Each structure stands twice: as structure tokens, then as C-alpha cells.
Amino acid sequence: MRIEVVEEIKPDLFRIKVPLPNNPLKELNSYVIRSRERNLIIDTGFNRPQCLEVMEEGVFNLGLDLTRTDFFLTHLHADHTGLVVRLASKTSAVYFSRVDAQMFKREEPWKAMIDYAKINGFPEEELLRAISNHPGFKYSPQSIPEFDLVDDGREIEVGRYRLKCLWTPGHTPGHMCLYDEKEKLLFSGDHVLFDITPHIESWSYQVNALHDYLSSLDRIRDLPVAMVLPGHRSFFTDLKGRIDALKKHHYLRAEEVLEVLNGKRKTAYEIASQMTWDIDYERWEDFPIAQKWFATGEAIAHLRFLEEEGKVERNIESGLFWFSRK
């Protein structure tokens, strides 16, 4: 039994480092708050054997009784929700954003995304392969649990910790952070990460994901926080500094999109292929198909933001969306 998968952060607060095999995120931080009455697990890992093995090991090492353990899912992505059905007992509450729960229950979300990707220039012959290789498609929960739906401002008390739910849309429409004012702790999910930049994508023009994200960063920027506990990679303390860096990053990315357009009209897929990406491939043609999907979604998010800012216009022709600078 590998004891090192569990790390104590503060009294009754622990991290289980859940591996995400063959994924650039490397690991998920699953947080456990232990108390005499009930425990709370924040996020779970993919629905994969490697993730389940480590989560079960962590549960064993911490002596958790899963019949007295509840779950909080920060957002709908499979690396955070995938194992909840396999870990939760009949007596477990599963706290989940009301907004993301609506997307979780949509009957054919992947078909809608495929259709949307197609009109944004994603080659049709690559689409089914992109979806079949998408971790959210492959490693999501095996069924939909009974959720305890959470709205902004809800408070959840677990032992010495009192957690306030903060609605922080952007990474997903219903993303939630948890904030303990007394302990000055922020469980930031994928809203604010330190070593990497949270992925902001859009597969619908009804939502301006990047605008929502930047506004959500502003909402939490001035919280008194001693430690940020993110969904991936390292803990950190300088919330304001990290938020300022993330905002600068996205404004620079938006400028890059404008430079790529440079007097021409292009599809989102074409724009994504000419942007810079932190990935170990020099040519777009060599990108793994899943990374092309994420890149195109991120390009769309920046284009939608620029469109609302009045810097880009979108037209439809021959069944495709075309973008140009104003």
C-alpha cells in the first residue's frame, strides 16, 4: 500500500493525488475533509481503473467510512466527476452546481458539439475521431447520480471547515469554487491554477465563456486567501498575482487572434492552427486529435469575446462561420 498518495495539508484536510494517465494534466488533486460526523471528498478523478485504485487506496489510508462521506464536484468535467458513482454510497450527498447539472443531463451534448465544430471549420472526417478520443467522452461517470443541487452562496459545514459555494463560470458554465473565510482557504477547482492556465473553450455562441471567466476572476480577486487549493498541480498563496497573470494571458491571446486574422477571413479551426500552443509538436498536422479539438474550442472562446468587444465580425457562408477583423 503506497502511503504517499495521501498528503496532510491542515488538520483534518488532505490531498489525494489521483493520476490521469496519458493526460497533460498529469494528476487531479482530490481533497478530503475528515470529521467525526461526516467526511467530504472534493472531486474524484476519471472513471478509469488507475484512478479508482488510487482513490480507494486514499480512502483506506484515511480510514474513511463511505457511508458517512459526501462529495462535492467543482464542475462537470470527467477528471473531476468520473468516479463519483463508483465511490458514493446510498447515504452520500453529491453536491453539484445547478447550472452544470443541466448540461450533465442533456440527452445528446456530443452531437450538438460535433455540429457546432463542423460549422467552425473542423474537418468532418476528423470529428468522430476527436470525440471518441475526448477524455470527457471516454471516462465520464457510468450513470448520473442523484445530485444535491448547489447555488451561489450555499454553505456546507464539514467539521471545523465552513465552505461557501462561489459560482465562477468560465471553465464551465456552472463551475464552483469553495471558500472558507475563517481558514482563508480557496478550493479553486479549475478556475485558478498556478502551474498551468485553465482551459477556456466555447462550443456555443449563446455563451461568452471568456467574458464570464474574466468577470469570475475579478469576483474572487480580493478575497482574503492564505492558500489556494487548485484542481491540478501546486498549491499557491498569491491569488491576486495569479489572477492578474491569467487575465494578461487571455488579453494577449486575444491580440494573437487578431494578428492571425491580419486582414483575412478564416474559420476558427484555421485560426487555431496558426496560434501558438504549449505542446511538444511543431506542426499543427502532428497535433493529437484531442488537442486540435481543445485548441479550436479555445480559439472560438476568444473569437466570441472579440466579437462582443466589436473587434471581430462573424459571417456565415457555405455552411461555415467565417471571422474577420472589423
C-alpha positions in Angstrom: 0.0 0.0 0.0 1.5 3.4 -1.1 1.1 5.8 1.8 2.4 8.7 -0.3 -0.8 9.1 -2.3 -2.2 11.0 0.7 -0.8 14.3 1.9 -1.9 16.2 5.0 -2.4 19.9 4.3 -4.0 21.1 7.5 -5.8 19.4 10.5 -8.4 17.1 9.0 -7.7 18.3 5.5 -5.9 16.0 3.0 -5.0 15.7 -0.7 -5.1 12.5 -2.7 -3.1 12.8 -5.9 -5.0 10.9 -8.5 -3.1 10.0 -11.6 -4.5 11.0 -15.0 -2.6 8.6 -17.4 -1.6 9.9 -20.8 -3.1 13.3 -20.0 -1.1 16.6 -20.0 -2.8 17.5 -16.7 -0.8 14.6 -15.1 -2.8 14.4 -11.8 -6.0 15.5 -10.2 -6.0 16.9 -6.7 -8.8 15.2 -4.8 -9.3 16.9 -1.4 -10.7 15.2 1.7 -12.1 16.8 4.7 -12.4 14.4 7.6 -14.7 14.8 10.6 -16.4 12.7 13.3 -19.8 13.1 11.8 -19.4 13.2 8.0 -16.5 13.5 5.6 -16.3 15.4 2.3 -14.4 14.5 -0.9 -13.9 17.3 -3.4 -13.6 15.9 -6.9 -12.7 12.3 -7.8 -10.7 11.6 -11.0 -11.6 9.9 -14.3 -13.7 6.8 -14.4 -10.6 4.7 -15.0 -9.1 1.7 -13.1 -5.9 3.6 -12.4 -7.8 6.5 -10.8 -10.1 4.2 -8.9 -7.2 2.2 -7.4 -5.6 5.3 -6.0 -8.8 6.8 -4.7 -9.7 3.6 -2.9 -6.2 3.4 -1.5 -6.5 7.0 -0.2 -9.9 6.3 1.3 -8.5 3.2 3.1 -5.4 5.1 4.3 -7.6 7.8 5.8 -10.0 5.4 7.4 -13.0 6.9 5.7 -16.4 5.2 6.0 -18.0 5.9 2.6 -21.5 5.6 4.2 -20.6 8.8 6.1 -18.9 10.5 3.2 -20.3 13.2 0.9 -18.9 14.5 -2.4 -18.6 18.0 -3.9 -17.9 18.2 -7.6 -16.5 21.6 -8.7 -17.6 21.2 -12.3 -18.8 18.7 -14.9 -15.5 17.6 -16.5 -14.8 13.9 -16.3 -11.5 14.3 -14.5 -13.5 15.8 -11.6 -16.7 13.7 -11.7 -15.8 10.4 -13.3 -15.6 8.2 -10.2 -18.4 9.7 -8.1 -20.9 7.0 -8.9 -18.4 4.3 -8.0 -17.4 5.8 -4.7 -20.6 7.3 -3.4 -22.8 5.2 -1.1 -26.6 5.3 -0.9 -26.3 7.7 2.0 -23.8 10.1 0.3 -24.9 13.6 -0.7 -23.4 14.6 -4.1 -23.2 18.4 -4.2 -23.1 19.8 -7.7 -23.7 23.1 -9.4 -27.3 23.5 -10.6 -26.0 25.1 -13.9 -23.6 22.3 -14.8 -26.2 19.7 -13.7 -28.4 20.8 -16.6 -25.6 20.2 -19.0 -24.9 16.8 -17.5 -28.5 15.8 -18.2 -28.7 16.9 -21.8 -29.6 13.9 -24.0 -27.1 14.4 -26.9 -24.5 17.0 -25.9 -21.8 15.4 -28.0 -23.9 15.6 -31.2 -24.5 19.3 -30.6 -20.8 19.9 -30.1 -20.0 17.9 -33.3 -22.4 20.0 -35.3 -21.0 23.2 -33.9 -17.4 22.2 -34.5 -18.3 21.4 -38.1 -19.6 24.9 -38.9 -16.4 26.3 -37.3 -14.3 24.5 -39.9 -13.3 21.4 -38.0 -12.8 18.7 -40.8 -15.8 16.3 -40.8 -13.5 13.3 -41.3 -11.7 14.2 -38.0 -14.8 14.9 -35.9 -15.8 11.4 -34.8 -12.2 10.6 -34.1 -11.9 13.8 -32.0 -15.0 12.9 -29.9 -14.0 9.2 -29.5 -10.6 10.3 -28.2 -12.1 13.0 -25.9 -11.4 12.1 -22.2 -14.8 13.5 -21.3 -16.5 11.0 -23.6 -14.3 8.0 -22.6 -14.0 8.5 -18.8 -17.3 10.1 -17.6 -19.4 8.6 -14.8 -21.2 5.4 -15.7 -24.5 6.9 -14.7 -25.9 10.2 -13.4 -26.1 10.3 -9.6 -28.9 12.0 -7.6 -27.4 15.5 -7.1 -27.9 17.9 -4.2 -28.0 21.0 -6.4 -25.9 23.9 -5.3 -26.4 27.6 -6.0 -24.1 30.5 -5.4 -23.8 31.4 -1.7 -24.7 28.0 -0.3 -22.7 27.0 2.8 -21.6 23.4 3.5 -20.2 22.7 7.0 -17.8 19.8 7.5 -16.1 19.5 10.9 -14.0 22.6 11.5 -14.5 23.9 8.0 -17.3 26.1 6.7 -17.3 26.2 2.9 -19.1 28.9 0.9 -20.0 28.0 -2.7 -18.9 30.6 -5.2 -20.3 30.5 -8.7 -17.3 31.1 -11.1 -18.4 30.4 -14.7 -15.9 30.3 -17.5 -14.1 27.0 -17.5 -17.6 25.5 -17.4 -20.9 27.5 -17.2 -21.5 26.2 -13.7 -18.1 26.0 -12.2 -18.0 26.3 -8.4 -15.2 27.3 -6.0 -15.3 26.7 -2.3 -14.2 29.4 0.2 -13.6 29.1 3.9 -13.4 32.6 5.2 -12.1 31.7 8.7 -9.3 29.4 7.5 -8.7 31.7 4.4 -8.8 28.7 2.1 -10.0 28.7 -1.5 -10.6 25.4 -3.3 -10.4 26.8 -6.8 -11.2 23.7 -8.9 -10.0 24.6 -12.4 -10.9 28.3 -12.1 -7.5 29.4 -11.0 -4.4 27.1 -11.5 -0.8 28.0 -10.7 1.5 26.0 -12.9 -0.8 25.9 -16.0 -3.5 28.1 -17.5 -7.1 26.9 -17.2 -8.6 25.9 -20.5 -11.4 28.2 -21.6 -13.4 27.0 -24.6 -16.7 27.6 -26.3 -18.9 25.3 -28.3 -21.9 27.7 -28.3 -22.4 31.3 -29.3 -25.1 31.7 -26.7 -22.3 31.8 -24.1 -19.3 34.2 -24.0 -17.1 31.9 -21.9 -14.0 34.1 -21.8 -16.0 37.2 -20.7 -17.6 35.1 -18.0 -14.2 33.8 -16.9 -12.6 37.2 -16.7 -15.6 38.5 -14.7 -15.4 35.5 -12.4 -11.7 36.1 -11.8 -12.5 39.7 -10.8 -15.1 38.4 -8.4 -12.7 36.4 -6.3 -9.5 38.5 -6.8 -9.8 40.4 -3.5 -10.8 37.5 -1.2 -8.6 37.2 1.9 -6.8 34.0 1.0 -3.8 32.4 2.7 -3.8 29.3 0.5 -5.3 28.3 -2.9 -6.0 24.6 -3.3 -6.5 24.0 -7.1 -7.8 21.0 -9.0 -4.4 20.3 -10.6 -0.7 20.8 -9.8 0.7 23.0 -7.0 -0.9 24.9 -4.1 -0.1 28.6 -4.0 -0.7 31.8 -1.9 -0.7 34.8 -4.2 -4.2 34.7 -5.6 -4.2 38.3 -6.8 -0.9 37.9 -8.6 -2.0 34.7 -10.3 -5.3 36.2 -11.4 -3.6 39.3 -12.8 -1.3 36.9 -14.8 -4.2 34.9 -16.1 -6.0 38.0 -17.3 -2.9 39.3 -19.0 -2.5 35.9 -20.7 -6.0 35.9 -22.2 -5.8 39.5 -23.4 -2.5 38.6 -25.1 -4.2 35.5 -26.7 -7.0 37.7 -28.0 -4.4 40.0 -29.6 -2.8 37.0 -31.1 -6.1 36.0 -32.7 -6.4 39.5 -34.2 -2.8 39.1 -35.6 -3.6 35.7 -37.1 -6.6 37.2 -38.9 -4.5 40.1 -40.3 -6.9 41.3 -42.9 -8.1 37.9 -44.0 -11.2 35.9 -43.2 -10.7 32.5 -41.6 -12.6 29.8 -39.8 -12.0 29.1 -36.1 -10.2 25.9 -37.0 -7.8 27.7 -39.3 -7.2 30.4 -36.7 -6.4 27.7 -34.1 -3.9 26.1 -36.5 -1.9 29.3 -36.7 -1.9 30.2 -33.0 0.9 29.3 -30.6 0.3 26.3 -28.3 2.4 24.9 -25.4 2.6 21.4 -26.8 5.5 19.2 -28.0 4.6 19.3 -31.7 5.9 21.9 -34.1 3.3 21.3 -36.9 -0.5 21.5 -36.5 -0.8 18.4 -38.6 1.0 16.4 -36.0 -1.2 17.5 -33.0 -3.1 14.7 -31.4 -6.8 15.0 -32.5 -8.0 15.7 -29.0 -5.5 18.7 -28.7 -6.9 20.0 -32.0 -10.3 19.9 -30.5 -9.3 21.8 -27.4 -7.3 24.4 -29.4 -10.3 25.0 -31.7 -12.6 25.4 -28.7 -10.3 27.9 -27.1 -10.0 29.9 -30.4 -13.8 30.1 -30.5 -13.9 31.4 -27.0 -11.5 34.2 -27.9 -13.3 35.0 -31.1 -16.7 35.2 -29.3 -15.1 37.6 -26.8 -13.6 39.7 -29.5 -16.9 39.7 -31.4 -18.7 41.2 -28.4 -15.9 43.7 -28.0 -16.6 44.9 -31.5 -13.2 43.9 -32.9 -14.2 40.9 -34.9 -17.2 40.1 -37.1 -18.7 36.7 -38.0 -20.5 35.8 -41.2 -21.9 32.5 -42.4 -21.2 31.3 -45.9 -21.4 27.8 -47.5 -22.4 26.4 -44.1 -19.3 27.7 -42.3 -18.7 30.6 -39.9 -16.0 33.0 -41.2 -14.3 35.6 -39.0 -12.6 38.8 -40.0 -11.3 41.9 -38.2 -13.5 45.0 -38.1 
